Amino acid sequence: MAVDAPAGFGAPTGFGAPTGFGAKAHVALNDPKLRANFRRAMDGLMDKRAAQFSDAGEWKALRARGAAVRARALAHLPQLLEQLEARLTANGITVHWAETTGEANAIVLGILQQAGATRVIKGKSMVTEEMHLNAHLEANGITAVESDLGEYIIQLAGQAPSHIVMPCIHMNKAEIAELFAAKIPGQTYTENVDELTAAARKALRGRFAEADAGISGVNFAVAETGTLVLIENEGNGRLSTTLPPLHIAVTGIEKVLEKLEDVAPLLSLLPRSATGQVITTYVNMISGPRKPGEKDGPKAVHLVLLDNGRSRVYGDVELADTLRCIRCAACMNHCPVYTRVGGHTYSFTYPGPIGKILTPQLEGLDCAGDQPHASTLCGACAEVCPVQIPIPDLLARLRTEAVTPSSIAVKGGGGGVSLADSLGWGGWTALYSRPLVYRLSTRLLGVFGNLMPAWLPMLRQWTSVRTKPKFAAKSLHQLARERGFSDDQR
């Protein structure tokens, strides 16, 4: 019999058809509480990370090693995926391949239904967020409860994660206190962090014991040994993957590593970059289901490998660097845009700098073409990326692909060109390629340009945040001519 989910569970807000980054950004920028929440959190995260990498030489060497590990794995991705499947199968883990999120949802649902599972406990997983798995399971009569504290909070609130490491970073303790008092039976209002944590622990303990299945993500999958590596701080991931009789792990195909020794440098980089910890509290390495004589662990383990456009991204030499990401979120924590508007402004699963390059490639530039433009190209993200992803270069590439498609690897390329753009740039080309027309136009602008009202479509976006440009009465050429300079001198 299914267990009723706490009030407020269901399809999260913050996902779905985007209304446009610009419009949402204006709303976020005018929300002082949201701005304060992010400022406070990001300052702390940046300070903690900086303390962990105070030795510039160590940072440079470790970062180069981490980038090399990920680049080597991606260079041999097809072969490593086949090797991973063979090793996992030999270890007793069943491997499933899904080309789309729809296929992945169907696979997970089929495994659960075959096992008669109606109650699921979930560890943290951004790929299942990408799939909108919880909503799919709920629509088919299966209750999925998030066990990560941050994920549990936003599930109670009916929201999507706003950060890939700290899902509820946009909320302060007063908001969480109000939420718990409203959604957890018997819970009174308190802003004491220990009491709030204890309330969540008490509410979740029974869920672990009652669950028919556990679902988790995967940080790294080692092809050499057939090992699934999961890191976490709360122990909920370990409970979700060992206590229920069935464990289903879900991951993108890019998470594979070649050797077990490759895990070490990434384990040193990821927690220090993400939360400023030397290492997470728990490092789980899963190589198979419970064996005869063992007292704990699931009786069956499944791994779902999701493509969802990743193989298309992999087909472009430059854009394939996107797949190096180890989901530490350091780029978000240091991004001057993300830290001011928050994750929900981006409308998709992956926000911030990594989302601005990943989402348009997975969803299509015709759907998420505004994402690459939500950046100042300041380069802060590239400076802190522990695996050296050249995010600003990829943002610039995607901006180009939006108007001048050059690769089939980019879904929806050319979708950013409107009729107005075509006419505008066509007119610009005609103006600047004909000297007589150019001289006539500049003279006319000098006479009549300043009479143009700021509300004209061609000026409105500029003047909404800047002073209207003022046209000079005379061009530089005219001024030079009046001062006696010859054409050669000019």
C-alpha positions as CSV (number, residue, x, y, z in Angstrom):
1,M,0.0,0.0,0.0
2,A,1.3,3.4,-0.9
3,V,2.3,5.8,1.8
4,D,0.8,9.3,1.5
5,A,3.3,11.9,0.8
6,P,3.5,15.0,3.1
7,A,1.3,17.9,2.1
8,G,3.0,20.0,-0.5
9,F,4.7,17.2,-2.4
10,G,4.0,17.1,-6.2
11,A,5.2,18.7,-9.3
12,P,7.8,21.4,-8.5
13,T,7.6,25.0,-9.4
14,G,10.5,26.6,-11.1
15,F,10.6,24.2,-14.0
16,G,8.7,24.0,-17.3
17,A,8.3,26.4,-20.2
18,P,10.6,29.4,-19.6
19,T,9.2,32.9,-19.5
20,G,12.6,34.4,-20.4
21,F,15.7,34.9,-18.3
22,G,15.5,38.7,-18.5
23,A,11.9,39.0,-17.2
24,K,12.7,36.6,-14.3
25,A,16.0,38.3,-13.5
26,H,14.2,41.7,-13.0
27,V,11.8,40.0,-10.6
28,A,14.7,38.4,-8.6
29,L,16.7,41.7,-8.6
30,N,13.8,43.4,-6.9
31,D,13.5,40.8,-4.2
32,P,15.6,42.0,-1.3
33,K,15.1,38.9,0.8
34,L,16.3,36.6,-2.1
35,R,19.3,38.9,-2.7
36,A,20.2,38.8,1.0
37,N,19.9,35.0,1.2
38,F,22.2,34.5,-1.8
39,R,24.7,37.1,-0.7
40,R,25.1,35.6,2.7
41,A,25.4,32.1,1.4
42,M,27.8,32.8,-1.4
43,D,30.2,34.9,0.6
44,G,30.6,32.0,3.0
45,L,31.1,29.4,0.3
46,M,33.7,31.5,-1.6
47,D,35.6,32.1,1.6
48,K,35.6,28.4,2.5
49,R,36.8,27.4,-0.9
50,A,39.5,30.0,-0.9
51,A,40.8,28.7,2.4
52,Q,41.0,25.1,1.0
53,F,43.1,26.2,-2.0
54,S,45.3,28.7,-0.3
55,D,48.4,27.1,-1.8
56,A,48.4,28.3,-5.4
57,G,50.9,25.7,-6.5
58,E,48.9,22.8,-5.1
59,W,45.7,24.2,-6.7
60,K,47.3,24.5,-10.1
61,A,48.8,20.9,-10.0
62,L,45.7,19.3,-8.6
63,R,43.4,21.1,-11.1
64,A,45.6,20.0,-14.0
65,R,45.4,16.4,-12.8
66,G,41.6,16.6,-12.4
67,A,41.2,18.1,-15.9
68,A,43.4,15.4,-17.4
69,V,41.5,12.6,-15.7
70,R,38.2,13.9,-17.1
71,A,39.6,14.6,-20.5
72,R,41.1,11.1,-20.7
73,A,37.8,9.5,-19.7
74,L,35.9,11.5,-22.3
75,A,38.5,10.7,-25.0
76,H,37.7,7.0,-24.6
77,L,34.0,7.4,-23.5
78,P,32.4,4.8,-25.9
79,Q,34.9,2.1,-25.0
80,L,34.7,2.9,-21.2
81,L,31.0,2.8,-21.2
82,E,31.1,-0.7,-22.7
83,Q,33.8,-1.7,-20.2
84,L,31.6,-0.3,-17.4
85,E,28.6,-2.3,-18.5
86,A,30.7,-5.5,-18.6
87,R,32.2,-5.0,-15.2
88,L,28.9,-4.0,-13.6
89,T,27.1,-7.0,-15.1
90,A,29.9,-9.3,-13.8
91,N,29.4,-7.7,-10.4
92,G,25.7,-8.5,-10.5
93,I,24.4,-5.0,-11.3
94,T,21.8,-4.7,-14.1
95,V,22.6,-2.0,-16.6
96,H,20.0,-0.1,-18.7
97,W,20.5,2.4,-21.5
98,A,18.2,5.4,-22.1
99,E,18.5,7.7,-25.0
100,T,15.9,10.2,-23.7
101,T,14.5,11.2,-20.3
102,G,11.2,9.6,-21.3
103,E,12.9,6.3,-21.8
104,A,14.8,6.6,-18.5
105,N,11.5,7.3,-16.6
106,A,9.9,4.3,-18.3
107,I,12.9,2.1,-17.3
108,V,12.8,3.2,-13.6
109,L,9.0,2.9,-13.5
110,G,9.2,-0.6,-15.0
111,I,11.8,-1.8,-12.5
112,L,9.7,-0.5,-9.6
113,Q,6.5,-2.0,-10.9
114,Q,8.1,-5.4,-11.6
115,A,9.4,-5.4,-8.0
116,G,6.0,-4.3,-6.7
117,A,7.5,-1.2,-5.2
118,T,5.2,1.7,-4.3
119,R,7.3,3.6,-1.7
120,V,10.6,5.1,-2.8
121,I,13.3,6.9,-0.8
122,K,15.7,9.1,-2.9
123,G,19.2,10.3,-2.4
124,K,20.3,13.5,-4.1
125,S,20.4,13.3,-7.9
126,M,20.4,16.1,-10.4
127,V,19.8,13.6,-13.3
128,T,16.5,12.6,-11.8
129,E,15.6,16.3,-11.6
130,E,16.5,16.5,-15.3
131,M,14.1,13.6,-15.9
132,H,11.4,15.1,-13.6
133,L,11.3,11.6,-12.2
134,N,9.3,12.3,-9.0
135,A,6.4,13.7,-10.9
136,H,6.4,10.7,-13.3
137,L,6.4,8.2,-10.5
138,E,3.7,10.1,-8.6
139,A,1.5,10.1,-11.7
140,N,1.8,6.3,-11.7
141,G,0.9,5.8,-8.1
142,I,4.4,5.6,-6.6
143,T,5.5,7.9,-3.8
144,A,9.1,9.2,-4.0
145,V,10.4,11.1,-0.9
146,E,13.7,13.0,-1.0
147,S,16.0,12.1,1.8
148,D,18.7,14.8,1.3
149,L,17.8,17.6,3.7
150,G,17.9,20.4,1.1
151,E,15.9,18.3,-1.4
152,Y,13.4,17.4,1.3
153,I,12.9,21.1,2.1
154,I,12.2,22.1,-1.5
155,Q,10.0,19.0,-2.0
156,L,7.9,20.1,0.9
157,A,7.8,23.6,-0.6
158,G,6.8,22.3,-4.0
159,Q,9.9,23.9,-5.6
160,A,12.7,22.9,-7.9
161,P,16.4,23.1,-6.7
162,S,18.0,26.5,-7.1
163,H,21.5,25.1,-6.8
164,I,23.0,21.8,-7.8
165,V,24.8,21.2,-4.5
166,M,22.6,23.1,-2.0
167,P,19.0,22.9,-3.4
168,C,17.4,25.3,-0.9
169,I,20.1,27.9,-0.7
170,H,17.6,30.5,-1.7
171,M,15.7,30.1,1.5
172,N,16.6,31.4,5.0
173,K,16.0,29.6,8.3
174,A,12.9,31.7,9.0
175,E,11.3,30.5,5.7
176,I,12.3,26.9,6.4
177,A,10.8,27.2,10.0
178,E,7.5,28.4,8.6
179,L,7.5,25.6,6.0
180,F,8.2,22.9,8.6
181,A,5.5,24.2,10.9
182,A,3.0,24.1,8.0
183,K,4.0,20.8,6.4
184,I,5.3,18.5,9.1
185,P,2.5,17.3,11.5
186,G,3.1,18.3,15.1
187,Q,6.0,20.6,14.3
188,T,6.0,24.0,16.0
189,Y,7.7,27.1,14.7
190,T,11.4,27.3,15.6
191,E,14.4,28.9,14.0
192,N,16.8,26.7,15.9
193,V,18.8,24.9,13.2
194,D,19.4,21.8,15.3
195,E,15.7,21.5,16.1
196,L,14.8,21.9,12.4
197,T,17.3,19.3,11.4
198,A,16.0,16.9,14.1
199,A,12.5,17.4,12.9
200,A,13.5,16.5,9.3
201,R,15.4,13.5,10.6
202,K,12.4,12.3,12.7
203,A,10.1,12.7,9.7
204,L,12.4,10.8,7.4
205,R,13.6,7.9,9.6
206,G,10.4,6.0,9.1
207,R,10.6,6.5,5.3
208,F,13.9,4.7,5.1
209,A,12.5,1.7,7.0
210,E,9.3,1.5,5.0
211,A,10.8,2.1,1.5
212,D,10.5,-0.7,-1.1
213,A,13.3,0.9,-3.2
214,G,16.0,3.5,-3.0
215,I,17.0,5.7,-5.9
216,S,20.2,7.7,-6.1
217,G,22.5,9.6,-8.4
218,V,26.1,8.7,-9.2
219,N,29.1,11.0,-8.8
220,F,31.5,8.8,-10.7
221,A,31.3,5.3,-12.3
222,V,34.6,3.5,-12.6
223,A,34.9,1.3,-15.7
224,E,37.9,-0.6,-14.5
225,T,36.2,-2.1,-11.4
226,G,32.5,-1.5,-12.1
227,T,32.2,0.7,-9.0
228,L,29.6,3.4,-8.4
229,V,30.9,6.3,-6.3
230,L,28.5,8.5,-4.3
231,I,29.6,11.2,-1.9
232,E,27.4,13.0,0.6
233,N,27.4,14.5,4.1
234,E,24.2,13.4,5.8
235,G,24.2,9.6,5.6
236,N,20.9,9.7,3.7
237,G,22.6,8.5,0.6
238,R,24.0,5.4,2.3
239,L,20.7,4.6,3.9
240,S,18.9,5.1,0.6
241,T,21.2,2.7,-1.2
242,T,21.7,0.0,1.5
243,L,18.5,-0.3,3.6
244,P,15.8,-0.9,0.9
245,P,15.9,-4.2,-0.9
246,L,16.1,-2.5,-4.3
247,H,18.6,0.2,-5.4
248,I,18.3,2.1,-8.7
249,A,21.1,4.4,-9.6
250,V,20.7,6.9,-12.4
251,T,23.5,8.9,-14.1
252,G,24.5,10.7,-17.2
253,I,26.8,8.7,-19.5
254,E,29.6,11.3,-19.0
255,K,30.2,10.4,-15.4
256,V,32.4,7.4,-16.2
257,L,36.1,7.3,-15.2
258,E,38.7,5.0,-16.5
259,K,40.4,3.7,-13.4
260,L,39.8,3.5,-9.6
261,E,42.9,5.6,-9.0
262,D,41.2,8.5,-10.9
263,V,38.7,8.9,-8.2
264,A,41.3,10.2,-5.7
265,P,42.1,13.6,-7.3
266,L,38.5,14.3,-8.1
267,L,37.5,13.5,-4.5
268,S,40.1,16.1,-3.4
269,L,38.8,18.7,-5.8
270,L,35.0,18.3,-5.6
271,P,34.2,18.8,-1.9
272,R,36.8,21.5,-1.5
273,S,35.4,23.4,-4.5
274,A,31.7,22.8,-3.6
275,T,31.4,23.3,0.2
276,G,35.0,24.0,1.4
277,Q,35.4,20.6,3.0
278,V,38.6,18.5,2.8
279,I,36.3,15.5,2.0
280,T,32.7,14.7,2.5
281,T,31.5,12.9,5.5
282,Y,30.5,9.8,3.5
283,V,32.1,8.3,0.5
284,N,30.1,5.3,-0.8
285,M,31.5,2.8,-3.3
286,I,29.0,0.4,-4.6
287,S,30.2,-2.6,-6.6
288,G,27.2,-4.9,-6.5
289,P,24.1,-6.2,-4.6
290,R,24.2,-8.0,-1.2
291,K,26.2,-11.2,-1.4
292,P,25.5,-14.4,0.5
293,G,26.5,-14.0,4.2
294,E,26.4,-10.2,4.1
295,K,24.0,-8.6,6.6
296,D,23.0,-5.4,4.7
297,G,22.8,-4.0,1.3
298,P,20.1,-4.3,-1.4
299,K,19.2,-7.6,-3.0
300,A,19.2,-6.0,-6.5
301,V,21.0,-3.1,-8.0
302,H,20.2,-1.4,-11.3
303,L,22.1,1.4,-13.1
304,V,20.3,3.6,-15.7
305,L,22.7,5.4,-18.1
306,L,21.1,8.5,-19.6
307,D,22.1,10.1,-22.8
308,N,19.6,12.9,-23.4
309,G,21.7,14.7,-25.9
310,R,25.1,14.1,-24.3
311,S,26.4,12.0,-27.2
312,R,25.5,14.8,-29.6
313,V,27.5,17.2,-27.4
314,Y,30.3,14.7,-27.3
315,G,30.4,14.8,-31.1
316,D,31.8,18.4,-31.1
317,V,35.5,18.6,-30.1
318,E,35.1,22.0,-28.5
319,L,31.7,21.7,-26.9
320,A,32.6,18.2,-25.5
321,D,34.5,20.0,-22.7
322,T,31.1,20.7,-21.2
323,L,30.9,17.1,-20.2
324,R,34.0,17.3,-18.0
325,C,31.8,18.9,-15.3
326,I,31.9,17.1,-11.9
327,R,28.9,19.1,-10.5
328,C,30.8,21.0,-7.8
329,A,28.9,24.3,-8.4
330,A,32.0,26.5,-7.8
331,C,31.2,28.3,-11.0
332,M,27.7,29.2,-9.6
333,N,29.1,30.4,-6.2
334,H,31.5,32.8,-8.0
335,C,29.2,34.0,-10.8
336,P,28.2,37.7,-10.5
337,V,24.9,36.9,-12.3
338,Y,23.9,33.7,-10.5
339,T,24.7,35.1,-7.1
340,R,22.3,38.0,-7.6
341,V,19.3,36.3,-9.3
342,G,19.4,32.7,-8.1
343,G,18.8,29.4,-9.8
344,H,15.0,29.6,-10.5
345,T,15.7,32.5,-12.8
346,Y,17.2,30.1,-15.3
347,S,14.0,28.0,-15.6
348,F,15.8,24.7,-16.2
349,T,17.4,22.0,-14.1
350,Y,21.0,23.3,-14.3
351,P,21.4,27.0,-13.5
352,G,24.5,29.2,-13.3
353,P,27.5,29.1,-15.7
354,I,27.5,25.4,-16.2
355,G,23.7,25.5,-16.9
356,K,24.3,28.3,-19.4
357,I,26.4,26.0,-21.6
358,L,24.8,22.6,-20.8
359,T,21.1,23.5,-21.0
360,P,21.2,25.0,-24.5
361,Q,23.0,21.9,-25.8
362,L,20.6,19.5,-24.1
363,E,17.3,21.4,-24.6
364,G,18.3,23.3,-27.8
365,L,19.2,26.9,-28.6
366,D,15.7,27.4,-30.0
367,C,14.3,26.6,-26.5
368,A,17.1,28.0,-24.2
369,G,18.9,30.4,-26.5
370,D,18.8,33.2,-23.9
371,Q,20.9,31.2,-21.4
372,P,24.4,31.9,-23.0
373,H,23.6,35.6,-23.0
374,A,22.9,35.6,-19.2
375,S,26.6,36.2,-18.6
376,T,29.1,39.0,-18.3
377,L,31.9,36.8,-19.7
378,C,34.0,38.0,-16.7
379,G,35.8,34.6,-16.6
380,A,35.3,34.0,-12.8
381,C,33.7,30.6,-13.6
382,A,36.7,29.4,-15.6
383,E,39.1,30.6,-12.9
384,V,37.5,28.4,-10.2
385,C,36.5,25.4,-12.3
386,P,38.4,22.4,-10.8
387,V,38.5,20.6,-14.2
388,Q,39.4,23.6,-16.3
389,I,36.2,23.9,-18.4
390,P,36.6,27.0,-20.6
391,I,33.1,28.2,-19.9
392,P,33.4,31.8,-21.3
393,D,34.8,30.3,-24.6
394,L,31.8,27.9,-24.8
395,L,29.4,30.7,-24.0
396,A,30.8,32.7,-26.9
397,R,30.6,29.7,-29.2
398,L,27.0,29.1,-28.3
399,R,26.1,32.7,-28.9
400,T,27.6,32.3,-32.4
401,E,25.7,29.1,-33.0
402,A,22.5,30.8,-32.1
403,V,22.8,33.0,-35.1
404,T,25.3,31.2,-37.4
405,P,25.0,27.4,-36.9
406,S,28.1,25.5,-37.9
407,S,27.7,22.2,-36.1
408,I,25.0,19.5,-36.0
409,A,26.1,18.9,-32.4
410,V,24.2,22.0,-31.3
411,K,20.5,21.4,-31.2
412,G,18.4,24.3,-32.5
413,G,21.3,26.3,-34.0
414,G,20.2,29.4,-35.8
415,G,17.1,29.8,-33.7
416,G,18.3,33.2,-32.4
417,V,18.0,35.0,-35.7
418,S,14.8,37.0,-36.1
419,L,13.5,38.9,-39.1
420,A,14.3,42.2,-37.3
421,D,17.9,40.9,-36.7
422,S,18.3,40.0,-40.4
423,L,17.0,43.3,-41.6
424,G,19.1,45.2,-39.0
425,W,22.4,43.5,-39.8
426,G,21.6,43.7,-43.5
427,G,21.1,47.4,-43.2
428,W,24.3,47.8,-41.2
429,T,26.3,45.9,-43.9
430,A,24.8,48.1,-46.6
431,L,25.6,51.3,-44.6
432,Y,29.2,50.5,-43.8
433,S,30.1,49.0,-47.1
434,R,29.2,52.1,-49.1
435,P,31.2,55.3,-48.3
436,L,28.7,57.7,-49.9
437,V,25.7,56.1,-48.0
438,Y,27.8,56.1,-44.8
439,R,28.7,59.8,-45.0
440,L,25.1,60.8,-45.8
441,S,23.8,58.7,-42.9
442,T,26.2,60.1,-40.3
443,R,25.4,63.6,-41.3
444,L,21.7,62.9,-41.0
445,L,22.2,61.3,-37.6
446,G,24.2,64.4,-36.5
447,V,21.2,66.6,-37.4
448,F,18.2,64.5,-36.5
449,G,19.6,61.6,-34.3
450,N,19.2,63.4,-31.0
451,L,15.5,64.0,-31.8
452,M,14.7,60.3,-31.6
453,P,12.6,59.5,-28.5
454,A,14.0,56.9,-26.0
455,W,10.9,54.7,-26.4
456,L,11.7,53.7,-30.0
457,P,12.2,49.9,-30.2
458,M,15.8,50.3,-31.4
459,L,16.6,52.3,-28.3
460,R,14.3,51.0,-25.6
461,Q,16.5,48.1,-24.4
462,W,19.5,50.3,-24.2
463,T,17.9,53.3,-22.5
464,S,16.1,51.1,-20.0
465,V,19.4,50.9,-18.0
466,R,21.6,53.5,-19.7
467,T,21.5,57.1,-20.8
468,K,20.4,57.7,-24.4
469,P,23.4,58.0,-26.7
470,K,24.1,61.5,-27.9
471,F,25.1,62.0,-31.5
472,A,27.8,64.5,-32.3
473,A,26.8,67.3,-34.6
474,K,29.9,66.7,-36.8
475,S,31.8,63.5,-37.6
476,L,35.5,63.0,-36.9
477,H,36.3,63.3,-40.6
478,Q,34.4,66.6,-40.8
479,L,36.3,68.0,-37.8
480,A,39.6,66.9,-39.2
481,R,38.8,68.5,-42.6
482,E,37.9,71.8,-40.9
483,R,41.3,71.8,-39.2
484,G,43.1,71.4,-42.5
485,F,44.1,67.7,-42.4
486,S,44.3,66.2,-45.9
487,D,42.6,62.9,-46.9
488,D,46.0,61.2,-46.6
489,Q,46.6,62.6,-43.2
490,R,43.2,61.5,-42.1
